[in-house]
Amino acid sequence: MSHNSFGHLFRITTFGESHGPAIGCIVDGCPPNIPLTAEEIQAFLDKRRPGQSRFTTQRQEPDQVKILSGVFEDERTQGPVTTGTPIMLMIENVDQRSKDYAAIRDSFRPGHADFTYQAKYGIRDYKGGGRSSARETAARVAAGAVARKIIPGVTIRGALVQMGPHKIDRTNWDWSEVDSNPFFTPDAKAAKFYEDYLDGVRKAGSSCGAVIEVTASGVPAGWGAPLYGKLDQDLAAAMMSINAVKGVEIGAGFEAAAFSGEQNADEIRMHHGKPEFLSNHAGGILGGISTGQDVVVRFAVKPTSSILQTRKTITAKGEETDVMTKGRHDPCVGIRAVPVGEAMMAIVLADHFLRHRGQVG
């Protein structure tokens, strides 16, 4: 299987399967002499870690990260620092239940990658989905923690802004609320509603989707390049690469199609000797290059395909059958996609920072 790498100057390659001994990633292109500890990476992994509430999978994985290469420490460095060589990060799997998947080893789960992996490779890992499992995203979060160290001054924050058909009230937006509820939503009132809503979904053996918004503040003007190195192009690719993501929009996104030219134009004035945009429908990117405003990305996560409801399918031999997926699954996998989206934003921005510096100094 190829195509397990993402990025150019800052490049990550992930490895491992959901029910294998470990998952992880190799980060290549990180500049040297950047302080980096496992504890710093762990803080972001803890945000994504499963089993933290009744609203996520109850698989108990500590997601403890180990740095196996790419850092050095002695009395002169005053702590571990990057060396400029590949950084290998490993996370052991400790709570697999492969027996939960024995019943579906020969049946394709609707909505999953079972059929397409079999069609492409002639073999598939039915235990937890192998590489197609959202378990792989833990490696991305670890890599994203490294990426954040490369772009100091940039603040990256994500939030759940819609669960199922229920959107938050943006007038209630409070970033401090995001870490105060199990849904990473900035609307405290919506968080209360989501508790009852998702409890109902979970008890019915079903699932629901979500929309996640990720914002990067402090990105200077000038990152990104026309025509085939656009910042928004790479952000779209990054978010679409996340498991279960089916749609991405930048700034106003699809809503911009209903705007008039006057409404959509982000007008500019001077403020204290600097350009100031009066709106941000472009999501902080024009012509593929950052404007200096907040970079804003949203992505839609489909409902978890593993549900306790019988669905029609076929077997690997082409026989028609029904399937119900047992095991431990997220009723709304979009919840834990918030730190993953933040990580992919950081990875893209770190890459574009280094590319910008390499081209224009």
C-alpha positions in Angstrom: 0.0 0.0 0.0 1.5 3.4 -1.0 0.4 6.9 -0.3 0.9 6.9 3.5 2.7 10.2 3.5 1.6 13.8 3.5 3.4 17.1 3.1 6.4 18.4 1.2 9.1 20.0 3.3 7.4 19.0 6.5 6.3 15.5 5.7 4.6 12.8 7.8 4.3 9.1 7.2 2.0 7.1 9.4 2.1 3.3 10.0 0.3 0.6 11.9 -3.2 -1.0 12.1 -6.1 -0.7 14.5 -5.5 -4.1 16.0 -1.8 -4.4 15.4 0.8 -4.1 18.2 1.3 -0.3 17.6 0.6 2.7 15.4 2.8 5.7 14.8 4.4 8.1 12.4 7.7 9.4 11.1 8.0 13.2 10.9 10.6 14.3 8.3 11.7 17.8 7.7 11.4 19.2 11.2 14.1 21.9 11.7 16.8 21.3 14.3 17.2 22.7 17.8 13.4 22.9 18.6 12.6 21.8 22.2 10.4 18.8 22.1 9.3 16.4 24.8 6.9 13.4 24.8 4.9 15.2 27.4 4.1 18.1 25.0 2.9 15.6 22.4 0.9 13.7 25.0 -1.2 16.7 25.9 -2.7 16.7 22.4 -3.1 12.9 22.3 -5.0 13.0 25.6 -7.6 15.3 24.0 -8.3 12.7 21.2 -8.0 9.6 23.5 -11.0 7.2 23.4 -13.1 6.2 26.4 -13.2 9.5 28.1 -17.0 9.8 28.2 -20.0 7.7 27.4 -20.3 9.5 24.1 -17.2 7.9 22.6 -15.9 4.4 22.0 -15.1 2.6 25.3 -11.9 1.2 24.0 -9.4 1.9 26.7 -6.2 3.1 25.0 -3.8 5.3 27.0 -2.3 6.5 23.7 1.1 6.9 25.4 3.6 8.2 22.9 7.2 7.3 22.7 9.9 9.3 20.8 12.2 6.8 19.2 14.4 9.1 17.2 15.1 12.6 16.0 15.8 14.3 19.4 18.9 14.7 21.4 19.7 15.8 25.0 22.8 16.5 27.0 24.1 19.1 29.4 24.4 21.6 26.5 20.9 21.4 25.2 19.1 21.9 28.5 16.4 19.4 27.5 15.6 17.3 24.5 15.7 19.2 21.2 15.1 18.1 17.6 18.2 17.2 15.5 16.8 17.8 12.0 16.6 14.1 11.4 13.4 12.0 11.1 11.4 11.9 14.3 9.8 8.5 14.9 6.7 8.5 17.2 5.1 5.2 18.4 1.9 4.5 20.3 1.3 1.0 21.4 -2.2 -0.6 21.1 -3.2 -2.3 24.4 -7.0 -2.8 24.3 -7.8 -4.6 21.1 -10.8 -7.0 20.9 -10.3 -8.8 17.6 -12.9 -11.4 18.5 -15.6 -8.7 18.2 -14.9 -8.8 14.4 -14.9 -12.5 13.8 -18.6 -12.5 12.6 -17.9 -10.0 9.8 -14.6 -11.4 8.5 -16.3 -12.5 5.3 -19.0 -9.8 5.1 -18.6 -6.2 3.8 -19.9 -3.6 6.3 -21.9 -0.9 4.5 -20.3 2.5 4.7 -16.9 1.0 5.5 -13.8 0.5 3.4 -14.2 -3.3 3.5 -15.4 -3.7 -0.1 -13.0 -1.2 -1.6 -9.9 -2.6 0.2 -10.8 -6.1 -0.9 -11.4 -4.9 -4.5 -8.1 -3.1 -4.6 -5.7 -5.3 -2.8 -7.4 -8.7 -2.8 -7.0 -8.8 1.0 -8.2 -6.8 3.9 -7.7 -6.6 7.7 -11.2 -7.1 9.0 -10.1 -6.7 12.7 -11.1 -3.1 13.4 -10.6 -2.1 9.8 -6.8 -2.1 9.8 -5.5 1.1 8.2 -9.0 2.4 7.4 -9.8 2.6 11.1 -10.0 6.1 12.8 -7.4 4.7 15.2 -4.8 5.8 12.7 -5.6 9.4 13.5 -3.8 9.2 16.8 -0.6 9.3 14.8 -1.7 12.4 13.0 -2.4 14.1 16.3 1.1 13.2 17.5 2.6 14.7 14.3 0.5 17.8 14.6 2.0 18.4 18.1 5.4 18.5 16.4 4.1 20.8 13.7 2.8 23.3 16.2 6.4 23.7 17.5 7.5 25.0 14.1 4.9 27.8 13.9 5.1 29.7 17.1 2.7 32.6 17.2 0.0 30.7 15.4 -3.0 29.6 17.5 -5.0 26.6 16.2 -8.4 25.8 17.7 -11.1 23.5 16.6 -14.8 23.1 17.6 -17.8 21.0 16.8 -20.4 23.3 15.3 -23.1 20.8 14.3 -24.2 17.3 15.4 -26.6 15.5 13.2 -28.9 18.2 11.8 -28.5 20.4 14.9 -26.2 23.4 14.5 -24.9 25.5 17.4 -26.1 29.1 18.0 -23.0 31.1 16.9 -24.1 34.1 19.0 -23.3 31.8 22.0 -19.7 31.1 20.7 -17.3 30.9 23.6 -13.9 29.3 23.0 -13.5 28.6 26.8 -16.5 26.3 26.6 -14.7 23.9 24.1 -12.7 22.1 26.8 -15.5 22.2 29.3 -17.8 19.6 27.6 -17.3 16.2 26.0 -18.3 17.5 22.5 -15.7 20.2 22.0 -18.5 22.6 21.2 -18.2 26.4 21.9 -22.0 26.7 22.7 -22.8 25.6 26.3 -26.5 25.5 25.6 -25.9 23.2 22.5 -23.7 21.0 24.7 -26.6 20.3 27.0 -28.9 19.4 24.1 -26.2 17.2 22.5 -26.1 15.1 25.7 -29.7 14.0 25.4 -29.6 13.8 21.6 -26.5 11.6 21.5 -27.7 9.4 24.4 -30.8 8.7 22.3 -28.7 7.9 19.2 -26.4 5.6 21.2 -29.2 3.7 22.9 -30.9 3.1 19.6 -27.7 1.4 18.3 -27.4 4.1 15.6 -24.9 6.9 14.9 -24.8 10.5 13.6 -22.5 12.8 11.8 -21.0 16.2 12.7 -19.4 19.4 11.3 -16.1 20.5 12.7 -14.6 24.0 12.3 -10.9 24.7 12.7 -9.4 28.2 13.0 -5.8 29.3 12.8 -5.1 32.8 14.2 -1.8 34.5 13.7 -1.0 33.2 10.3 0.9 36.1 8.5 0.0 37.1 4.9 2.0 35.3 2.2 1.9 31.6 3.0 0.8 29.4 0.1 1.6 29.5 -3.6 -0.2 29.6 -6.9 -1.2 27.7 -8.8 -0.8 24.1 -7.6 0.6 24.8 -4.1 -2.4 26.8 -2.8 -2.8 26.9 1.0 -6.5 26.1 0.7 -5.9 23.3 -1.7 -3.6 21.6 0.7 -5.9 22.2 3.6 -8.8 20.7 1.7 -6.7 17.6 0.9 -5.6 17.3 4.5 -9.1 17.4 5.9 -10.5 15.1 3.3 -7.7 12.6 4.2 -9.2 12.2 7.7 -11.3 9.0 8.1 -15.1 9.5 7.5 -14.8 13.1 6.2 -17.0 13.7 3.2 -16.9 17.4 2.6 -14.6 20.4 3.2 -15.2 24.2 2.9 -13.0 27.2 3.4 -14.4 30.4 4.9 -18.0 30.9 3.7 -17.6 27.8 1.6 -20.8 26.6 -0.1 -22.7 29.4 1.4 -20.7 31.8 -0.8 -22.6 30.5 -3.9 -25.7 32.3 -2.6 -23.9 35.6 -2.1 -23.8 38.5 -4.4 -20.5 39.9 -5.5 -21.0 42.8 -3.1 -21.8 40.5 -0.2 -18.9 38.2 -0.8 -16.2 40.8 -1.3 -14.0 41.2 1.8 -13.5 44.9 1.7 -10.2 46.5 3.0 -9.4 49.6 4.9 -6.2 50.9 6.6 -6.1 50.6 10.4 -3.1 52.0 12.3 -1.1 51.9 9.1 -1.9 48.3 8.3 -4.5 46.7 6.0 -7.7 45.5 7.7 -10.3 43.3 6.2 -13.9 44.2 7.1 -15.1 40.5 6.7 -13.6 37.1 6.2 -15.7 35.2 3.7 -12.5 34.0 2.0 -11.5 32.2 5.2 -8.2 34.0 5.3 -7.0 32.8 1.9 -7.1 34.6 -1.5 -5.5 33.1 -4.6 -4.2 30.3 -2.5 -2.2 32.7 -0.3 -2.9 33.7 3.3 -4.2 37.2 3.9 -3.2 37.6 7.5 -6.7 36.9 8.7 -7.9 33.8 10.6 -7.7 30.8 8.4 -11.0 29.0 8.7 -11.8 25.5 7.6 -14.9 23.3 8.1 -15.4 19.7 7.4 -18.3 17.3 7.5 -17.9 13.9 9.2 -20.3 11.1 8.2 -22.2 9.0 10.7 -20.1 6.1 12.2 -20.7 3.2 9.8 -20.4 0.6 12.6 -23.9 0.4 14.1 -26.0 -2.1 16.0 -28.6 -2.1 13.3 -28.9 -4.9 10.7 -28.0 -3.7 7.2 -28.1 -5.5 3.8 -24.7 -6.4 2.3 -22.8 -9.2 0.5 -20.0 -11.5 1.4 -16.6 -11.8 -0.2 -18.0 -14.7 -2.3 -20.9 -12.5 -3.6 -23.6 -13.9 -1.5 -26.3 -11.6 -0.2 -26.6 -11.4 3.6 -27.3 -9.1 6.5 -24.7 -7.7 8.9 -24.7 -6.0 12.3 -21.4 -4.6 13.6 -20.8 -5.4 17.3 -18.0 -4.0 19.3 -17.0 -0.6 20.8 -17.7 2.3 18.5 -18.3 6.0 18.6 -22.0 7.0 18.2 -20.6 10.2 16.7 -17.0 9.8 15.5 -17.0 13.5 14.6 -16.4 14.4 18.3 -12.9 13.0 18.3 -12.3 14.5 14.9 -11.8 18.0 16.5 -8.2 17.4 17.7 -7.5 15.5 14.4 -8.6 18.5 12.4 -6.4 20.8 14.5 -3.5 18.5 13.9 -3.9 18.5 10.1 -4.2 22.3 10.1 -0.9 22.5 12.0 0.8 20.0 9.6 -0.2 22.0 6.6 0.7 25.4 8.1 4.1 24.0 9.2 4.8 22.7 5.7 3.7 26.0 4.1 5.8 28.1 6.5 8.9 26.1 5.6 8.1 26.3 1.9 7.5 30.1 2.1 10.8 30.6 4.0 12.6 28.5 1.4 11.2 30.5 -1.5 11.3 34.1 -0.3 13.5 34.0 2.9 
